[in-house]
Amino acid sequence: MTTKFEITDEDQNKINEWLIKLHPRIMELSKKFYVDTNRLTPEEFSTLTNNNKIPYYGAIGGGLTYSFLPSYVDISISVREILTGEVLHL
């Protein structure tokens, strides 16, 4: 038996809105991690973040962790952003 976990369009919209709200904090933490610790130059960081428009999570990405917790009634879904540690419960 195969179980398929899916994110609905409505939930994806909630995730996108949540990430927009977190964006300034994500970028601040990302810059502290990469630039302030000399892992990247400011120019490299600017290039990798498309002039500070998109977060940079490293070469393979992975900035979000999705958790699906099935129960008898429903499936509880949560999304965690790795830099801020913020969790969105859907």
C-alpha positions as CSV (number, residue, x, y, z in Angstrom):
1,M,0.0,0.0,0.0
2,T,1.3,3.5,-0.9
3,T,0.3,6.6,0.9
4,K,0.5,9.9,-0.9
5,F,0.8,13.2,1.0
6,E,-0.1,16.3,-0.9
7,I,-0.2,20.0,-0.3
8,T,-3.4,21.6,-1.7
9,D,-3.3,24.8,-3.7
10,E,-4.9,26.6,-0.8
11,D,-2.2,25.3,1.6
12,Q,0.5,26.3,-0.9
13,N,-0.9,29.8,-1.0
14,K,-0.8,29.9,2.8
15,I,2.8,28.8,2.8
16,N,3.7,31.4,0.1
17,E,2.1,34.2,2.1
18,W,3.8,33.0,5.3
19,L,7.2,33.0,3.5
20,I,6.6,36.5,2.2
21,K,6.1,37.7,5.8
22,L,9.2,35.9,7.0
23,H,11.4,37.1,4.1
24,P,13.0,40.1,5.9
25,R,14.0,37.9,8.8
26,I,15.2,35.1,6.6
27,M,17.4,37.4,4.6
28,E,18.8,39.0,7.8
29,L,19.7,35.6,9.3
30,S,21.1,34.4,6.0
31,K,23.3,37.4,5.6
32,K,24.6,37.0,9.2
33,F,25.4,33.3,8.5
34,Y,27.1,33.8,5.1
35,V,28.5,37.3,5.0
36,D,29.2,38.2,8.7
37,T,31.1,34.9,9.1
38,N,33.1,35.4,5.9
39,R,31.6,32.3,4.2
40,L,30.7,34.5,1.3
41,T,31.7,38.0,0.2
42,P,28.8,40.6,0.0
43,E,29.1,40.4,-3.7
44,E,28.8,36.6,-3.8
45,F,25.8,36.8,-1.4
46,S,24.1,39.4,-3.6
47,T,24.6,37.2,-6.6
48,L,23.3,34.0,-4.9
49,T,20.3,35.8,-3.5
50,N,19.4,37.7,-6.8
51,N,20.2,41.0,-5.2
52,N,18.6,40.0,-1.8
53,K,15.3,39.0,-3.4
54,I,15.4,35.3,-2.7
55,P,16.9,33.4,0.2
56,Y,20.0,31.3,-0.3
57,Y,20.0,27.9,1.5
58,G,23.1,26.5,0.0
59,A,23.9,24.4,-3.0
60,I,21.0,22.0,-2.6
61,G,18.4,24.3,-1.1
62,G,16.2,22.6,1.5
63,G,15.1,25.7,3.4
64,L,11.7,24.1,4.3
65,T,10.9,20.9,6.1
66,Y,7.4,19.5,5.6
67,S,5.9,17.2,8.2
68,F,2.8,15.1,7.7
69,L,1.3,13.4,10.8
70,P,-1.6,11.1,9.9
71,S,-4.3,10.4,12.4
72,Y,-7.6,8.5,12.2
73,V,-9.5,11.7,11.4
74,D,-7.2,13.8,9.3
75,I,-3.5,14.6,8.4
76,S,-1.8,17.3,10.4
77,I,0.7,19.2,8.2
78,S,3.4,21.6,9.4
79,V,6.1,23.5,7.5
80,R,9.3,24.6,9.2
81,E,11.7,27.3,7.8
82,I,15.2,26.3,8.8
83,L,16.9,29.7,9.4
84,T,14.2,31.2,11.6
85,G,12.9,28.0,13.1
86,E,9.4,29.3,12.5
87,V,6.7,26.7,12.0
88,L,3.4,27.0,10.1
89,H,0.7,24.6,11.0
90,L,-1.8,24.0,8.2
